[in-house]
Amino acid sequence: MRVLLTALVVLGMVVATTARAGDLTNGKQVYAEYCLECHGEKGKGDGPEAADLEKKPADYTDKAKMA
């Protein structure tokens, strides 16, 4: 019984890790396509299109504002 339970826990961890890795890759692609131009490479709101906007894009690295 313990062996089966251990195997199920390990399998669950592998599946969860794989799902997160896929989400991270997808998230990077979505950010590059929809956010990077305004928010910049590091998320500081300093992308190449930021200067053309009436309101400055959010700085995603500002922990106080993002809380």
C-alpha positions as CSV (number, residue, x, y, z in Angstrom):
1,M,0.0,0.0,0.0
2,R,2.8,2.4,0.9
3,V,4.6,1.7,-2.4
4,L,1.4,2.5,-4.4
5,L,0.8,5.7,-2.4
6,T,4.5,6.8,-2.9
7,A,4.2,6.0,-6.6
8,L,1.0,8.1,-6.9
9,V,2.6,11.0,-5.1
10,V,5.7,11.0,-7.3
11,L,3.6,10.7,-10.4
12,G,1.5,13.7,-9.3
13,M,4.6,15.7,-8.7
14,V,5.9,14.9,-12.2
15,V,2.6,15.8,-13.8
16,A,2.3,19.1,-11.8
17,T,5.9,20.1,-12.7
18,T,5.4,19.4,-16.4
19,A,2.2,21.5,-16.4
20,R,3.9,24.4,-14.7
21,A,6.8,24.3,-17.2
22,G,4.3,24.5,-20.1
23,D,2.5,27.4,-18.5
24,L,5.7,29.3,-18.0
25,T,6.6,28.8,-21.7
26,N,3.2,29.9,-22.8
27,G,3.3,32.9,-20.4
28,K,6.6,34.1,-21.9
29,Q,5.1,33.9,-25.4
30,V,1.9,35.8,-24.3
31,Y,4.0,38.5,-22.6
32,A,6.3,38.9,-25.6
33,E,3.3,39.2,-27.9
34,Y,1.0,41.5,-25.9
35,C,3.0,43.2,-23.1
36,L,6.7,43.6,-23.9
37,E,6.3,46.6,-26.2
38,C,4.9,48.8,-23.4
39,H,6.1,47.1,-20.2
40,G,9.6,46.2,-21.4
41,E,11.9,43.2,-21.2
42,K,12.0,43.2,-17.4
43,G,8.5,44.5,-16.8
44,K,9.5,47.9,-15.5
45,G,7.1,49.9,-17.8
46,D,10.0,51.1,-20.0
47,G,9.3,49.3,-23.3
48,P,9.9,51.0,-26.6
49,E,6.2,52.0,-27.0
50,A,5.9,53.3,-23.4
51,A,6.9,56.9,-24.2
52,D,4.0,57.1,-26.7
53,L,1.3,56.3,-24.2
54,E,-0.7,58.9,-22.3
55,K,-0.4,56.9,-19.1
56,K,2.9,55.2,-18.2
57,P,2.6,51.3,-18.1
58,A,2.7,49.6,-14.8
59,D,6.1,48.6,-13.3
60,Y,5.6,44.9,-12.6
61,T,8.7,44.9,-10.5
62,D,7.3,47.4,-8.0
63,K,6.2,45.0,-5.2
64,A,4.2,47.6,-3.3
65,K,2.1,48.5,-6.4
66,M,1.7,44.8,-7.4
67,A,0.5,43.6,-3.9
